[in-house]
Amino acid sequence: MADAAFFHDASGTVRFSVAVEGRDVNASIGRETLRYHYRTGEDADPLNTYGLHAQEIDAAVRRRLAQGSMEPVMLRENDLKAPA
């Protein structure tokens, strides 16, 4: 079972894990990436933004892994754009 997501203040990232093929894969996404992609205000809670979009974000982690990325996966805004 994946650990609960949390905000890591020192790095400015939400850290979370995604269950992939029976194991948990660690990943993170920056506060700015969440803010720019989901168009939230500067004072928006990044953990709340992650929670509202967790399925989409988790899918981006799975895509990165399928493309050969290694753990931990650090998502960037471009990763959140679904493939055409």
C-alpha positions as CSV (number, residue, x, y, z in Angstrom):
1,M,0.0,0.0,0.0
2,A,1.4,3.4,-1.0
3,D,2.3,5.8,1.8
4,A,0.3,9.0,2.2
5,A,1.5,12.0,0.2
6,F,3.1,14.8,2.2
7,F,4.6,18.2,1.5
8,H,8.4,18.4,1.9
9,D,9.0,22.0,2.8
10,A,12.8,22.0,2.3
11,S,12.5,20.9,-1.3
12,G,9.1,22.5,-2.1
13,T,7.7,19.3,-3.4
14,V,4.8,17.0,-2.7
15,R,6.3,13.5,-2.2
16,F,4.1,10.5,-2.8
17,S,4.2,6.9,-4.0
18,V,2.4,5.1,-6.7
19,A,1.6,1.4,-6.8
20,V,3.0,0.0,-10.0
21,E,3.0,-3.8,-10.7
22,G,2.7,-4.7,-7.1
23,R,5.3,-2.3,-5.7
24,D,5.4,1.3,-4.5
25,V,7.4,3.8,-6.6
26,N,8.5,7.0,-5.0
27,A,7.8,10.2,-6.9
28,S,7.5,14.0,-6.3
29,I,6.1,17.1,-7.9
30,G,7.1,20.7,-7.2
31,R,4.9,23.3,-5.8
32,E,5.5,25.5,-8.8
33,T,4.6,22.8,-11.2
34,L,1.3,22.2,-9.5
35,R,0.6,25.9,-9.4
36,Y,1.4,26.6,-13.0
37,H,-0.3,23.5,-14.5
38,Y,-3.4,23.7,-12.4
39,R,-3.5,27.5,-12.3
40,T,-3.9,27.8,-8.6
41,G,-3.0,30.9,-6.6
42,E,0.4,31.4,-4.9
43,D,-1.2,30.7,-1.6
44,A,-2.8,27.4,-2.7
45,D,-1.9,24.3,-0.6
46,P,0.2,22.1,-2.9
47,L,-0.8,19.0,-1.0
48,N,-4.5,19.8,-1.6
49,T,-3.8,20.5,-5.3
50,Y,-2.1,17.1,-5.5
51,G,-5.0,15.4,-3.8
52,L,-7.5,17.0,-6.3
53,H,-5.5,15.7,-9.3
54,A,-3.8,12.5,-7.9
55,Q,-5.2,10.2,-10.6
56,E,-3.8,12.4,-13.4
57,I,-0.5,12.8,-11.6
58,D,-0.1,9.1,-10.8
59,A,-0.8,8.3,-14.4
60,A,2.0,10.7,-15.4
61,V,4.4,8.7,-13.1
62,R,3.3,5.5,-14.8
63,R,4.0,7.0,-18.2
64,R,7.4,8.1,-17.2
65,L,8.3,4.7,-15.8
66,A,7.0,3.1,-19.0
67,Q,9.4,5.4,-20.9
68,G,12.3,4.1,-18.9
69,S,12.6,6.6,-16.0
70,M,14.1,5.4,-12.8
71,E,12.9,5.9,-9.3
72,P,12.3,8.3,-7.7
73,V,10.4,10.0,-10.5
74,M,10.4,13.9,-10.3
75,L,7.5,15.2,-12.4
76,R,7.7,18.4,-14.4
77,E,4.9,20.3,-16.0
78,N,5.5,18.7,-19.4
79,D,4.9,15.3,-17.9
80,L,1.4,16.2,-17.0
81,K,0.3,16.7,-20.6
82,A,-1.4,13.5,-21.7
83,P,0.1,11.9,-24.9
84,A,-1.7,12.7,-28.1
